[in-house]
Amino acid sequence: MASLIPRDPLNISTFRRQMDDMFDQFFPFSSITLLKNETGLQVDVVDEGSAYLVRANVPGLTAKDLDVRVSEEGVTLKGAFSEEKEDKKHNYLVRERRSGSFMRTIPLPSSDPDKANAKFKDGVLEVVVPKREMDKRQGRQLLLED
């Protein structure tokens, strides 16, 4: 027999989610929906010692939908997605798929853009950005005058 866990009516995150869901049912293209970051890009950034690994889930997109740029300051990821054309033949009860775009810049200090590479497979984008080798010259020590 399964046991039930009592619901905490004062749990604010549950209350907020329920209110957002209710609001979305009445106003499906509301600004509150946009604030949920549904079109935002969430990434993982890993420092692997000699390089940075940036991994992003971008389901439903193709390589043609993505623009990846690397500079000495970091990586910029851009993308666009669009829903199917409006179908007036069907009477939709719920239509949640939308069009949109995203852009995300991830600062990566000491990046070497010339040696960076990227791959895209099964909706996962991975960008490897090697770190620039630091100048090994020590420089000249200056004597300080009193």
N, C-alpha and C positions, 0 to 999 in steps of 0.2 A: 504494500500500500504506500502510495506516495504521500509525503507530508507537505503541508502547505506552509509557506512562509508568510507571515502577516505583512501586509503592505503598510509602509510608513507614510501616512497622508501628508506629513510635513517635509518629505523629501523634495527639495527645491528643483533638482535636476529633472526628476520625473515630471513634476508639475509643469516646468518650462517646456519640456518636450511635448507633453500633452496639449498645452496651449498652442505651441507652434503647429502641431499637426492639425488641430481644429481650425486655426486661422488659415492654413494652407488649403483646407477643403473648401473654404468659402472664397478665397482669393488666391488661386493657384499661381499667379505671376506676381505676387506681392514682393515688396522690398524686404520683408522679413525672410522670405525664402532666399533671396540673394545674399543676405547676411550670413547664411549658414555655410558659406564657402563651398557650395556644391560644384561650382565651376573652378574652384581654386586647385592648385597643384600642390600636393603634399609629397615631400621628398625625404629620403634618408641620405645623410652625408656622413661618410666614414673616412677618417684619417688613417690611411694604411701605411704611414711612415714616409715612403718615397712618393706617394701619390694620394690624391683624393678620389673617392668613389662616390658618385652621385647617382642614386637610384630613385626612379619615379614610376609610379603606376599610372598608366594612361590608357585604360581599357576603352575599346571601341575606336581608337585612332589608328591610323596607318602612319608609316614613315613619312608619307607625303604631307600629312597634317601637322608635322612637327618641324620646328626651326630651333636648332641648337647652336649657340654661339659661345665661344670660349675666348676670354681675354686674360691679360695678366692679373686682372682684378677678380676674376671668377667666371661663373657659367650663367648664361641666360637661356631659359627654356621658354619657348612660345608654342602655342598650339591652338587649333580651332576645331570645333566639332559642330555638326549640324544634324538636326533631326530630319526625318523623311519629310517630303513635301506634304502639305496639308491634304488630307483625304476627305473630301466632302461626301463621299459615298457611305462612310460609316458614321454612326452616331456614337462618338466616344463618351464614355462615362468618366474616365480618368485619362488625362494626357499629361504625363510628367516629363517626357523626353523633350529637351530643349536644345536650342543653338547657343553657342557661346564661344568664348576664347579665354585663354589664360596666358599669363606671363609671370615668370618667377626668376629673380636674379639671386644667385647664391654666391656671396663673397667667399673667395678662396685665396688667401694671401700667398704670394710667391708662386703663382701658377705658371706653368710653361705651356702656353696655348699651342705651340708648334708640335708638341708631342702628344697632344690629347687625342682620344679616340672615343667613339660611341657605338653602341649596338642597341638594336631594338628588336625584341622578340616576345611574342605572346602578351602584348600590352605592357611590357616592362621596358623602360628606357634606362640604360646604364651608360654613364659617362665617366671615363677615367681620365683624370687630369694630373699628370706628373707635376711634382714640385720642381721649381727652378733650383738648380744647384747654386749654392751660395758662393760668392767670390772668395776663393781660398787665400787671396793675398792678405797679408796681415796689415799692410800699411806701414807707416813710419811713425814711431812714437815721437811726440814733440816734448822738448824740455820746457818747463814752465819757468818764466822769469818771476823773480820776487818783486 
